[in-house]
Amino acid sequence: MTTAKRPSRIDQIIPSIIEHDAVSNHTFEAQRILREMGFTSVIYASVIGPGCAGRVRPLAELPLIEDGSQWVLYQASIGGPAAEVFARHPATKLLDYHNITRPELVERWLPALAEEARLGRMQLATLSKLCSFAFADSAYNAAELDALGYLKTTVVPVLVAQGNIAFPPDPVALSVLEGAKEQGGADWLFVGQIAPHKAQHDVVRAFACYRKAYDPKARLHLVGREMGFTYRDALGRFIATLGLNDAVELPGAVPTAVLASYYAMADVFVCCSDHEGFCAPVIEAMSRGVPVVAYAAAAVPETIGRAGVLLTKKNAPYVAAAVHEVLSDSRIYDEFVKSGHVRASHYSVENAQQTFRSAISEAIAPS
Amino acid sequence: MNVAEPSGPQELMGRVEAEMKRLAREGIWTESQDHALDEAFEDAAQAALRMPAIFERSTRMRRLARRFVPLMFRPLLRALVTRTEAMLRRFARSRARARQRDAL
């Protein structure tokens, strides 16, 4: 670790970058703020996904400026060769930790991803000795860094781009969803990658119970890109087995305006994830006035605070009953909508940007 | 699992517990239905996880067939495989329908 002079450029390294992804959006937003602060800032990635070409450079092009004017910020969310390039680079190092999924949660479905996660956790431990300063999305993530020996850690919430929160709904998608709503029934929503640790199958279980016990016309929308084929396939088979093909929709990754339509029409946001390093969609839901019912795992309780229903178990009737209680009592419903807005404003773009600016200023301040 | 304390208005959490018990008491949603869902998801998982293995196996079989099955018998063999697969799919669908009836 070296004590460095004030940098003129802070480049970012990210293992992979893709559209409609919280960590990727955070990286773009961080770049925008760094540039606003007067730094030159370029994003370098090992894997550049669709929609990012032209905004991100291949990792092999990362320059090496040895006069101390270059710092590098690594966005850590999975293991891979990018961490090794970061470790070898002579620039002063900053790390932003978005949490790495526990390998055992994905091992059965995505063994390769489990290996990457395992590698990521090992690399994270190694990098603790090389980074002068680290950021974490949540206190939950910061505690993991502290345990690994990171000396200076500060919490900087995910920088959700303003557009994601304020984007107007897509009129076509909205009219389709409105058409379905006219037939009656509540709209459940969960947004996140279709992945085993997000446990969409537990949402489906609770939803099946809810339809049987309370609302046979209810619909469930599971929005998000599939992570691997097998879990998505199992989820599809499970939905078919329960006879819910007409009630459960898996539209995949959708453009921001279409996502806004889903939030606009949702009656409740239900999260049964076993692992979340922050859970940005919860903030998006609360900011759009959708009450949240969630399983209280990992960083979810910290993100929601007291502005939603946190459940200590997620068996189907418990989750279904919680959703029913929220949707059938207008006083409770309004209370959650109101407290959700307050909570979301705590994570507002302005606040998060300010926290990020302060963290960067603190990191570059001469020690 | 790192699970925090429940939150939400105390009165609401009490109502959720009571409501869950009512569902079980009145037979609207019993523990056996929960188990049926567990089994249904496990079956779906097993089937989905089998797919890559079947694909790998059939690729190996095809390679093997190319080496040992004379060219003139290949259309016949292909038709046989197609029919067998269709039959297996029909069987899987009927099992899924039976599970659906049991689950709900």
HADDOCK unambig.tbl for C-alpha pairs under 7 A between the chains (distance, minus, plus):
assign (segid A and resid 205 and name CA) (segid B and resid 37 and name CA) 6.99 0.50 0.50
assign (segid A and resid 209 and name CA) (segid B and resid 29 and name CA) 6.92 0.50 0.50
assign (segid A and resid 213 and name CA) (segid B and resid 28 and name CA) 6.27 0.50 0.50
assign (segid A and resid 230 and name CA) (segid B and resid 48 and name CA) 5.35 0.50 0.50
assign (segid A and resid 230 and name CA) (segid B and resid 49 and name CA) 5.93 0.50 0.50
assign (segid A and resid 233 and name CA) (segid B and resid 48 and name CA) 5.66 0.50 0.50
assign (segid A and resid 234 and name CA) (segid B and resid 44 and name CA) 4.83 0.50 0.50
assign (segid A and resid 234 and name CA) (segid B and resid 45 and name CA) 4.85 0.50 0.50
assign (segid A and resid 234 and name CA) (segid B and resid 48 and name CA) 5.11 0.50 0.50
assign (segid A and resid 237 and name CA) (segid B and resid 44 and name CA) 5.44 0.50 0.50
assign (segid A and resid 238 and name CA) (segid B and resid 40 and name CA) 6.48 0.50 0.50
assign (segid A and resid 238 and name CA) (segid B and resid 41 and name CA) 5.49 0.50 0.50
assign (segid A and resid 238 and name CA) (segid B and resid 44 and name CA) 5.57 0.50 0.50
assign (segid A and resid 241 and name CA) (segid B and resid 96 and name CA) 5.31 0.50 0.50
assign (segid A and resid 241 and name CA) (segid B and resid 97 and name CA) 6.43 0.50 0.50
assign (segid A and resid 241 and name CA) (segid B and resid 99 and name CA) 6.56 0.50 0.50
assign (segid A and resid 241 and name CA) (segid B and resid 100 and name CA) 5.02 0.50 0.50
assign (segid A and resid 242 and name CA) (segid B and resid 100 and name CA) 5.04 0.50 0.50
assign (segid A and resid 242 and name CA) (segid B and resid 103 and name CA) 6.99 0.50 0.50
assign (segid A and resid 243 and name CA) (segid B and resid 100 and name CA) 6.48 0.50 0.50
assign (segid A and resid 296 and name CA) (segid B and resid 3 and name CA) 5.26 0.50 0.50
assign (segid A and resid 296 and name CA) (segid B and resid 4 and name CA) 5.51 0.50 0.50
assign (segid A and resid 297 and name CA) (segid B and resid 2 and name CA) 5.60 0.50 0.50
assign (segid A and resid 297 and name CA) (segid B and resid 3 and name CA) 4.58 0.50 0.50
assign (segid A and resid 297 and name CA) (segid B and resid 4 and name CA) 6.63 0.50 0.50
assign (segid A and resid 298 and name CA) (segid B and resid 2 and name CA) 5.71 0.50 0.50
assign (segid A and resid 298 and name CA) (segid B and resid 3 and name CA) 6.69 0.50 0.50
assign (segid A and resid 301 and name CA) (segid B and resid 4 and name CA) 6.71 0.50 0.50
assign (segid A and resid 306 and name CA) (segid B and resid 7 and name CA) 6.41 0.50 0.50
assign (segid A and resid 306 and name CA) (segid B and resid 8 and name CA) 6.30 0.50 0.50
assign (segid A and resid 308 and name CA) (segid B and resid 8 and name CA) 6.33 0.50 0.50
assign (segid A and resid 309 and name CA) (segid B and resid 7 and name CA) 5.91 0.50 0.50
assign (segid A and resid 309 and name CA) (segid B and resid 8 and name CA) 5.00 0.50 0.50
assign (segid A and resid 310 and name CA) (segid B and resid 6 and name CA) 5.12 0.50 0.50
assign (segid A and resid 310 and name CA) (segid B and resid 7 and name CA) 5.11 0.50 0.50
assign (segid A and resid 310 and name CA) (segid B and resid 8 and name CA) 6.68 0.50 0.50
assign (segid A and resid 311 and name CA) (segid B and resid 6 and name CA) 5.23 0.50 0.50
assign (segid A and resid 312 and name CA) (segid B and resid 3 and name CA) 6.24 0.50 0.50
assign (segid A and resid 312 and name CA) (segid B and resid 4 and name CA) 6.75 0.50 0.50
assign (segid A and resid 312 and name CA) (segid B and resid 5 and name CA) 6.53 0.50 0.50
assign (segid A and resid 312 and name CA) (segid B and resid 6 and name CA) 5.58 0.50 0.50
assign (segid A and resid 317 and name CA) (segid B and resid 20 and name CA) 5.62 0.50 0.50
assign (segid A and resid 317 and name CA) (segid B and resid 29 and name CA) 6.88 0.50 0.50
assign (segid A and resid 318 and name CA) (segid B and resid 16 and name CA) 6.77 0.50 0.50
assign (segid A and resid 318 and name CA) (segid B and resid 20 and name CA) 5.64 0.50 0.50
assign (segid A and resid 321 and name CA) (segid B and resid 16 and name CA) 5.44 0.50 0.50
assign (segid A and resid 321 and name CA) (segid B and resid 19 and name CA) 6.04 0.50 0.50
assign (segid A and resid 321 and name CA) (segid B and resid 20 and name CA) 6.03 0.50 0.50
assign (segid A and resid 322 and name CA) (segid B and resid 16 and name CA) 5.33 0.50 0.50
assign (segid A and resid 325 and name CA) (segid B and resid 16 and name CA) 6.75 0.50 0.50
